[in-house]
Amino acid sequence: MIDNFTASVCVIATTVHMAAHLLLPGVVAWACFRTRWRLAWLIMLATLAVDIDHLLADPIFDPERCSIGFHPLHSYPAIALYVLALSLKPLRIVAAGLLIHMVIDSSDCLRMLF
Ligand SMILES: [Zn+2]
């Protein structure tokens, strides 16, 4: 049983996390892909589908679980592939979206440490 304060912190952290997943790709798309930022943002939002690997976990969603290194598409080898894909121009926007996703998920892991 968690107390009200802890529950409130979880709700706020989850809300900030979800907002970051929506807004940060938009900022990066605007900054790095200026001429086609709307399409770049849309493509990066589509990379949210990487969370499909949560379906393999039980429970599917756990606000107190660090995704990085736990889920297959959030594993360190997968992240290394996303970094490599960043160097391939046709995959650059997708790779950027995936890496932004991993950074945001990593921030949750750091929050859990402190
Ligand atoms: Zn994720």
Backbone and ligand atoms as CSV (ligand in chain L), in Angstrom:
chain,resi,resn,atom,element,x,y,z
A,1,MET,N,N,0.851,-1.186,0.000
A,1,MET,CA,C,0.000,0.000,0.000
A,1,MET,C,C,0.889,1.238,0.000
A,2,ILE,N,N,0.638,2.142,-0.956
A,2,ILE,CA,C,1.430,3.358,-1.008
A,2,ILE,C,C,0.615,4.528,-0.446
A,3,ASP,N,N,1.325,5.485,0.157
A,3,ASP,CA,C,0.643,6.634,0.742
A,3,ASP,C,C,0.263,7.636,-0.347
A,4,ASN,N,N,-0.531,8.632,0.026
A,4,ASN,CA,C,-1.018,9.625,-0.942
A,4,ASN,C,C,0.108,10.429,-1.575
A,5,PHE,N,N,1.136,10.770,-0.776
A,5,PHE,CA,C,2.246,11.549,-1.318
A,5,PHE,C,C,2.953,10.758,-2.413
A,6,THR,N,N,3.261,9.500,-2.139
A,6,THR,CA,C,3.948,8.651,-3.121
A,6,THR,C,C,3.089,8.474,-4.365
A,7,ALA,N,N,1.781,8.300,-4.166
A,7,ALA,CA,C,0.878,8.155,-5.303
A,7,ALA,C,C,0.875,9.431,-6.142
A,8,SER,N,N,0.874,10.595,-5.479
A,8,SER,CA,C,0.886,11.875,-6.194
A,8,SER,C,C,2.181,12.038,-6.985
A,9,VAL,N,N,3.302,11.674,-6.380
A,9,VAL,CA,C,4.594,11.771,-7.076
A,9,VAL,C,C,4.582,10.874,-8.309
A,10,CYS,N,N,4.011,9.672,-8.182
A,10,CYS,CA,C,3.937,8.741,-9.326
A,10,CYS,C,C,3.081,9.324,-10.450
A,11,VAL,N,N,1.950,9.940,-10.096
A,11,VAL,CA,C,1.063,10.518,-11.118
A,11,VAL,C,C,1.767,11.674,-11.825
A,12,ILE,N,N,2.420,12.554,-11.049
A,12,ILE,CA,C,3.126,13.695,-11.643
A,12,ILE,C,C,4.269,13.201,-12.526
A,13,ALA,N,N,5.051,12.242,-12.025
A,13,ALA,CA,C,6.194,11.734,-12.800
A,13,ALA,C,C,5.721,11.086,-14.096
A,14,THR,N,N,4.636,10.339,-14.032
A,14,THR,CA,C,4.112,9.685,-15.236
A,14,THR,C,C,3.602,10.718,-16.232
A,15,THR,N,N,2.944,11.775,-15.736
A,15,THR,CA,C,2.436,12.831,-16.610
A,15,THR,C,C,3.582,13.569,-17.295
A,16,VAL,N,N,4.620,13.916,-16.535
A,16,VAL,CA,C,5.792,14.597,-17.101
A,16,VAL,C,C,6.472,13.689,-18.122
A,17,HIS,N,N,6.567,12.399,-17.792
A,17,HIS,CA,C,7.195,11.418,-18.690
A,17,HIS,C,C,6.443,11.360,-20.024
A,18,MET,N,N,5.139,11.272,-19.977
A,18,MET,CA,C,4.343,11.168,-21.202
A,18,MET,C,C,4.418,12.477,-22.013
A,19,ALA,N,N,4.375,13.618,-21.297
A,19,ALA,CA,C,4.491,14.911,-21.983
A,19,ALA,C,C,5.839,15.021,-22.673
A,20,ALA,N,N,6.899,14.554,-22.019
A,20,ALA,CA,C,8.236,14.592,-22.621
A,20,ALA,C,C,8.275,13.730,-23.875
A,21,HIS,N,N,7.632,12.557,-23.835
A,21,HIS,CA,C,7.601,11.688,-25.021
A,21,HIS,C,C,6.903,12.373,-26.197
A,22,LEU,N,N,5.957,13.239,-25.918
A,22,LEU,CA,C,5.241,13.931,-26.995
A,22,LEU,C,C,5.968,15.189,-27.456
A,23,LEU,N,N,6.503,15.963,-26.501
A,23,LEU,CA,C,7.022,17.290,-26.823
A,23,LEU,C,C,8.499,17.330,-27.208
A,24,LEU,N,N,9.332,16.551,-26.539
A,24,LEU,CA,C,10.771,16.610,-26.824
A,24,LEU,C,C,11.093,16.252,-28.283
A,25,PRO,N,N,10.462,15.211,-28.862
A,25,PRO,CA,C,10.716,14.953,-30.292
A,25,PRO,C,C,10.331,16.143,-31.161
A,26,GLY,N,N,9.308,16.873,-30.792
A,26,GLY,CA,C,8.904,18.057,-31.543
A,26,GLY,C,C,9.976,19.133,-31.503
A,27,VAL,N,N,10.565,19.328,-30.337
A,27,VAL,CA,C,11.635,20.325,-30.187
A,27,VAL,C,C,12.847,19.923,-31.025
A,28,VAL,N,N,13.213,18.638,-30.953
A,28,VAL,CA,C,14.373,18.158,-31.729
A,28,VAL,C,C,14.067,18.226,-33.222
A,29,ALA,N,N,12.854,17.870,-33.607
A,29,ALA,CA,C,12.466,17.931,-35.027
A,29,ALA,C,C,12.564,19.368,-35.532
A,30,TRP,N,N,12.100,20.307,-34.735
A,30,TRP,CA,C,12.144,21.716,-35.128
A,30,TRP,C,C,13.586,22.208,-35.204
A,31,ALA,N,N,14.420,21.765,-34.269
A,31,ALA,CA,C,15.807,22.232,-34.224
A,31,ALA,C,C,16.691,21.580,-35.286
A,32,CYS,N,N,16.447,20.302,-35.580
A,32,CYS,CA,C,17.380,19.556,-36.436
A,32,CYS,C,C,16.845,19.266,-37.840
A,33,PHE,N,N,15.553,19.270,-38.011
A,33,PHE,CA,C,14.973,18.936,-39.315
A,33,PHE,C,C,14.006,20.049,-39.719
A,34,ARG,N,N,14.480,21.287,-39.645
A,34,ARG,CA,C,13.645,22.475,-39.754
A,34,ARG,C,C,12.736,22.480,-40.991
A,35,THR,N,N,13.274,22.062,-42.151
A,35,THR,CA,C,12.487,22.170,-43.385
A,35,THR,C,C,11.325,21.177,-43.426
A,36,ARG,N,N,11.414,20.119,-42.659
A,36,ARG,CA,C,10.344,19.102,-42.643
A,36,ARG,C,C,10.059,18.656,-41.206
A,37,TRP,N,N,10.028,19.637,-40.299
A,37,TRP,CA,C,9.946,19.304,-38.877
A,37,TRP,C,C,8.636,18.613,-38.495
A,38,ARG,N,N,7.539,18.966,-39.176
A,38,ARG,CA,C,6.262,18.332,-38.823
A,38,ARG,C,C,6.290,16.837,-39.150
A,39,LEU,N,N,6.806,16.496,-40.336
A,39,LEU,CA,C,6.919,15.090,-40.716
A,39,LEU,C,C,7.908,14.371,-39.796
A,40,ALA,N,N,9.037,15.034,-39.502
A,40,ALA,CA,C,10.036,14.434,-38.611
A,40,ALA,C,C,9.424,14.162,-37.236
A,41,TRP,N,N,8.633,15.118,-36.732
A,41,TRP,CA,C,7.979,14.954,-35.424
A,41,TRP,C,C,7.009,13.765,-35.474
A,42,LEU,N,N,6.243,13.691,-36.545
A,42,LEU,CA,C,5.290,12.590,-36.699
A,42,LEU,C,C,6.010,11.239,-36.735
A,43,ILE,N,N,7.111,11.178,-37.468
A,43,ILE,CA,C,7.888,9.926,-37.544
A,43,ILE,C,C,8.437,9.576,-36.160
A,44,MET,N,N,8.949,10.597,-35.455
A,44,MET,CA,C,9.494,10.340,-34.114
A,44,MET,C,C,8.388,9.899,-33.154
A,45,LEU,N,N,7.195,10.469,-33.296
A,45,LEU,CA,C,6.087,10.029,-32.445
A,45,LEU,C,C,5.743,8.566,-32.738
A,46,ALA,N,N,5.892,8.166,-34.009
A,46,ALA,CA,C,5.611,6.775,-34.373
A,46,ALA,C,C,6.580,5.813,-33.685
A,47,THR,N,N,7.770,6.314,-33.320
A,47,THR,CA,C,8.729,5.433,-32.644
A,47,THR,C,C,8.296,5.100,-31.212
A,48,LEU,N,N,7.233,5.748,-30.746
A,48,LEU,CA,C,6.667,5.357,-29.443
A,48,LEU,C,C,6.221,3.897,-29.476
A,49,ALA,N,N,6.035,3.375,-30.703
A,49,ALA,CA,C,5.654,1.970,-30.857
A,49,ALA,C,C,6.720,1.028,-30.293
A,50,VAL,N,N,7.924,1.569,-30.031
A,50,VAL,CA,C,8.978,0.746,-29.438
A,50,VAL,C,C,8.524,0.188,-28.080
A,51,ASP,N,N,7.555,0.843,-27.467
A,51,ASP,CA,C,7.050,0.370,-26.171
A,51,ASP,C,C,6.188,-0.884,-26.306
A,52,ILE,N,N,6.040,-1.387,-27.528
A,52,ILE,CA,C,5.277,-2.621,-27.721
A,52,ILE,C,C,5.939,-3.783,-26.955
A,53,ASP,N,N,7.246,-3.645,-26.707
A,53,ASP,CA,C,7.927,-4.720,-25.972
A,53,ASP,C,C,7.466,-4.815,-24.515
A,54,HIS,N,N,6.739,-3.790,-24.043
A,54,HIS,CA,C,6.196,-3.859,-22.687
A,54,HIS,C,C,5.153,-4.974,-22.573
A,55,LEU,N,N,4.570,-5.338,-23.715
A,55,LEU,CA,C,3.547,-6.386,-23.705
A,55,LEU,C,C,4.126,-7.735,-23.282
A,56,LEU,N,N,5.450,-7.872,-23.365
A,56,LEU,CA,C,6.099,-9.118,-22.970
A,56,LEU,C,C,6.321,-9.197,-21.459
A,57,ALA,N,N,6.143,-8.053,-20.771
A,57,ALA,CA,C,6.423,-7.997,-19.333
A,57,ALA,C,C,5.149,-8.216,-18.525
A,58,ASP,N,N,5.341,-8.595,-17.288
A,58,ASP,CA,C,4.222,-8.769,-16.362
A,58,ASP,C,C,4.585,-8.096,-15.040
A,59,PRO,N,N,3.934,-7.021,-14.622
A,59,PRO,CA,C,2.825,-6.366,-15.310
A,59,PRO,C,C,3.314,-5.595,-16.548
A,60,ILE,N,N,2.397,-5.306,-17.452
A,60,ILE,CA,C,2.737,-4.595,-18.685
A,60,ILE,C,C,3.287,-3.211,-18.354
A,61,PHE,N,N,2.641,-2.498,-17.424
A,61,PHE,CA,C,3.102,-1.172,-17.003
A,61,PHE,C,C,3.379,-1.175,-15.515
A,62,ASP,N,N,4.577,-0.772,-15.159
A,62,ASP,CA,C,4.952,-0.633,-13.758
A,62,ASP,C,C,5.711,0.686,-13.630
A,63,PRO,N,N,5.093,1.703,-13.003
A,63,PRO,CA,C,5.749,3.021,-12.927
A,63,PRO,C,C,7.055,2.998,-12.141
A,64,GLU,N,N,7.298,1.942,-11.402
A,64,GLU,CA,C,8.518,1.862,-10.601
A,64,GLU,C,C,9.551,0.917,-11.211
A,65,ARG,N,N,9.380,0.573,-12.498
A,65,ARG,CA,C,10.340,-0.316,-13.163
A,65,ARG,C,C,11.150,0.504,-14.172
A,66,CYS,N,N,12.448,0.276,-14.205
A,66,CYS,CA,C,13.315,0.932,-15.184
A,66,CYS,C,C,13.251,0.130,-16.486
A,67,SER,N,N,12.786,0.783,-17.545
A,67,SER,CA,C,12.635,0.100,-18.837
A,67,SER,C,C,13.979,-0.230,-19.479
A,68,ILE,N,N,14.962,0.658,-19.270
A,68,ILE,CA,C,16.263,0.498,-19.926
A,68,ILE,C,C,16.959,-0.753,-19.383
A,69,GLY,N,N,17.295,-1.637,-20.307
A,69,GLY,CA,C,17.955,-2.876,-19.908
A,69,GLY,C,C,16.987,-3.959,-19.466
A,70,PHE,N,N,15.695,-3.634,-19.400
A,70,PHE,CA,C,14.697,-4.631,-18.975
A,70,PHE,C,C,13.941,-5.183,-20.181
A,71,HIS,N,N,13.387,-4.293,-20.997
A,71,HIS,CA,C,12.617,-4.717,-22.169
A,71,HIS,C,C,13.564,-4.915,-23.363
A,72,PRO,N,N,13.260,-5.877,-24.252
A,72,PRO,CA,C,14.175,-6.192,-25.371
A,72,PRO,C,C,14.503,-4.997,-26.258
A,73,LEU,N,N,13.522,-4.182,-26.611
A,73,LEU,CA,C,13.788,-3.038,-27.490
A,73,LEU,C,C,14.360,-1.847,-26.726
A,74,HIS,N,N,14.508,-2.000,-25.401
A,74,HIS,CA,C,15.134,-0.992,-24.555
A,74,HIS,C,C,16.461,-1.525,-23.998
A,75,SER,N,N,16.965,-2.626,-24.590
A,75,SER,CA,C,18.209,-3.234,-24.113
A,75,SER,C,C,19.405,-2.438,-24.632
A,76,TYR,N,N,20.556,-2.654,-24.020
A,76,TYR,CA,C,21.758,-1.922,-24.446
A,76,TYR,C,C,22.170,-2.292,-25.878
A,77,PRO,N,N,22.085,-3.573,-26.300
A,77,PRO,CA,C,22.393,-3.868,-27.712
A,77,PRO,C,C,21.438,-3.156,-28.673
A,78,ALA,N,N,20.158,-3.088,-28.319
A,78,ALA,CA,C,19.199,-2.386,-29.172
A,78,ALA,C,C,19.550,-0.905,-29.251
A,79,ILE,N,N,19.900,-0.310,-28.119
A,79,ILE,CA,C,20.271,1.110,-28.096
A,79,ILE,C,C,21.521,1.338,-28.946
A,80,ALA,N,N,22.463,0.391,-28.913
A,80,ALA,CA,C,23.667,0.510,-29.757
A,80,ALA,C,C,23.270,0.521,-31.238
A,81,LEU,N,N,22.285,-0.300,-31.612
A,81,LEU,CA,C,21.812,-0.298,-33.004
A,81,LEU,C,C,21.176,1.047,-33.353
A,82,TYR,N,N,20.434,1.639,-32.420
A,82,TYR,CA,C,19.810,2.945,-32.676
A,82,TYR,C,C,20.897,3.998,-32.904
A,83,VAL,N,N,21.989,3.902,-32.136
A,83,VAL,CA,C,23.102,4.856,-32.314
A,83,VAL,C,C,23.718,4.669,-33.695
A,84,LEU,N,N,23.920,3.397,-34.100
A,84,LEU,CA,C,24.470,3.129,-35.432
A,84,LEU,C,C,23.534,3.649,-36.521
A,85,ALA,N,N,22.241,3.445,-36.333
A,85,ALA,CA,C,21.253,3.876,-37.331
A,85,ALA,C,C,21.263,5.391,-37.517
A,86,LEU,N,N,21.709,6.096,-36.482
A,86,LEU,CA,C,21.798,7.554,-36.570
A,86,LEU,C,C,22.747,7.992,-37.691
A,87,SER,N,N,23.713,7.134,-38.023
A,87,SER,CA,C,24.684,7.490,-39.069
A,87,SER,C,C,24.151,7.195,-40.472
A,88,LEU,N,N,23.029,6.494,-40.566
A,88,LEU,CA,C,22.443,6.175,-41.864
A,88,LEU,C,C,21.330,7.171,-42.159
A,89,LYS,N,N,21.541,8.005,-43.163
A,89,LYS,CA,C,20.612,9.102,-43.423
A,89,LYS,C,C,19.139,8.673,-43.546
A,90,PRO,N,N,18.834,7.568,-44.273
A,90,PRO,CA,C,17.412,7.197,-44.384
A,90,PRO,C,C,16.773,6.811,-43.036
A,91,LEU,N,N,17.597,6.418,-42.063
A,91,LEU,CA,C,17.075,5.984,-40.761
A,91,LEU,C,C,17.257,7.039,-39.677
A,92,ARG,N,N,17.827,8.179,-40.041
A,92,ARG,CA,C,18.243,9.162,-39.034
A,92,ARG,C,C,17.079,9.655,-38.161
A,93,ILE,N,N,15.955,9.952,-38.759
A,93,ILE,CA,C,14.830,10.492,-37.968
A,93,ILE,C,C,14.280,9.416,-37.034
A,94,VAL,N,N,14.148,8.200,-37.550
A,94,VAL,CA,C,13.663,7.092,-36.713
A,94,VAL,C,C,14.643,6.847,-35.565
A,95,ALA,N,N,15.935,6.819,-35.888
A,95,ALA,CA,C,16.953,6.597,-34.855
A,95,ALA,C,C,16.916,7.709,-33.812
A,96,ALA,N,N,16.755,8.951,-34.270
A,96,ALA,CA,C,16.683,10.077,-33.331
A,96,ALA,C,C,15.477,9.909,-32.410
A,97,GLY,N,N,14.339,9.514,-32.980
A,97,GLY,CA,C,13.144,9.297,-32.168
A,97,GLY,C,C,13.354,8.204,-31.130
A,98,LEU,N,N,13.997,7.122,-31.549
A,98,LEU,CA,C,14.242,6.011,-30.618
A,98,LEU,C,C,15.216,6.422,-29.512
A,99,LEU,N,N,16.253,7.174,-29.881
A,99,LEU,CA,C,17.234,7.584,-28.868
A,99,LEU,C,C,16.646,8.613,-27.900
A,100,ILE,N,N,15.813,9.515,-28.410
A,100,ILE,CA,C,15.129,10.458,-27.517
A,100,ILE,C,C,14.260,9.674,-26.538
A,101,HIS,N,N,13.575,8.666,-27.052
A,101,HIS,CA,C,12.737,7.810,-26.215
A,101,HIS,C,C,13.574,7.161,-25.098
A,102,MET,N,N,14.753,6.658,-25.466
A,102,MET,CA,C,15.610,5.992,-24.479
A,102,MET,C,C,16.128,6.985,-23.434
A,103,VAL,N,N,16.430,8.203,-23.877
A,103,VAL,CA,C,16.890,9.227,-22.926
A,103,VAL,C,C,15.773,9.553,-21.926
A,104,ILE,N,N,14.555,9.697,-22.429
A,104,ILE,CA,C,13.431,10.022,-21.539
A,104,ILE,C,C,13.179,8.864,-20.581
A,105,ASP,N,N,13.218,7.639,-21.102
A,105,ASP,CA,C,13.034,6.478,-20.217
A,105,ASP,C,C,14.167,6.396,-19.192
A,106,SER,N,N,15.388,6.752,-19.612
A,106,SER,CA,C,16.532,6.745,-18.684
A,106,SER,C,C,16.340,7.748,-17.558
A,107,SER,N,N,15.696,8.873,-17.872
A,107,SER,CA,C,15.477,9.877,-16.827
A,107,SER,C,C,14.579,9.306,-15.727
A,108,ASP,N,N,13.657,8.432,-16.118
A,108,ASP,CA,C,12.826,7.760,-15.110
A,108,ASP,C,C,13.668,6.848,-14.231
A,109,CYS,N,N,14.625,6.172,-14.846
A,109,CYS,CA,C,15.499,5.269,-14.085
A,109,CYS,C,C,16.299,6.066,-13.063
A,110,LEU,N,N,16.781,7.243,-13.489
A,110,LEU,CA,C,17.537,8.103,-12.565
A,110,LEU,C,C,16.650,8.582,-11.425
A,111,ARG,N,N,15.394,8.948,-11.762
A,111,ARG,CA,C,14.452,9.392,-10.731
A,111,ARG,C,C,14.253,8.308,-9.680
A,112,MET,N,N,14.195,7.063,-10.140
A,112,MET,CA,C,13.957,5.955,-9.210
A,112,MET,C,C,15.145,5.743,-8.266
A,113,LEU,N,N,16.351,6.120,-8.732
A,113,LEU,CA,C,17.537,5.957,-7.900
A,113,LEU,C,C,17.543,6.934,-6.732
A,114,PHE,N,N,16.923,8.121,-6.924
A,114,PHE,CA,C,17.003,9.175,-5.908
A,114,PHE,C,C,15.701,9.451,-5.217
L,1,ZN,ZN,ZN,9.934,3.159,-23.454
